[in-house]
Amino acid sequence: NAGVTQTPKFQVLKTGQSMTLQCAQDMNHNSMYWYRQDPGMGLRLIYYSASEGTTDKGEVPNGYNVSRLNKREFSLRLESAAPSQTSVYFCASSDAGTQAGKLFFGSGTQLSVL
Amino acid sequence: DQQVKQNSPSLSVQEGRISILNCDYTNSMFDYFLWYKKYPAEGPTFLISISSIKDKNEDGRFTVFLNKSAKHLSLHIVPSQPGDSAVYFCAPHLIQGAQKLVFGQGTRLTINP
């Protein structure tokens, strides 16, 4: 029972490089989310997708783009990485029909931008 | 504009005693309040929640209390166990077009043997 799978687990980029963080869930959830966690800041919502075919900005969307490829997959792209994007990134999914706010998280991607 | 505050970055409690983690919020539109637990190198996992129409919810060793007039909630763990050592996030829920959680900064709980 995989749940939410994120790849890669670790990544080091140079300023200006691009990369895509991959996320897939096998729980048939409608909604998917990307969060970043910084020390002392908690988790902040970058983008979310309430259902297949829709995406919306969260609290901190600047510098990121997302793609809801299908119901299972939700990717996060950094077009031109900046040191301020050094963070731990978490993907999550939820089923709006069940308990409100109960998200299932992946294990995270630790990204360093030099 | 921090809608959710966990004012204690860390808390140390002796094994067997009660752990009390606190959370304050400002937005009266939150309808559910959730607590998540996070171990190092893992994603957060759901722990317990409470609806805004209740003032207490209990699940085994974990109890969450909600004081709506004070916009304050707390998580009680009793008795505390070494495996409870983790970071705890308060996460109120809001529906604004879609479901969203607003996370507090987290409290690192350490249970000492």
Interface residues (C-beta under 8 A of the other chain):
Chain A: V4 S31 Y35 G40 M41 G42 L43 R44 L45 Y48 A50 D56 G58 F90 A92 S94 A96 Q99 A100 G101 K102 L103 F104 F105 G106 S107 G108
Chain B: V4 Q6 P9 D31 Y32 L34 A41 E42 G43 P44 T45 F46 S49 F89 A91 H93 I95 G97 A98 Q99 K100 L101 F103 G104 Q105 G106
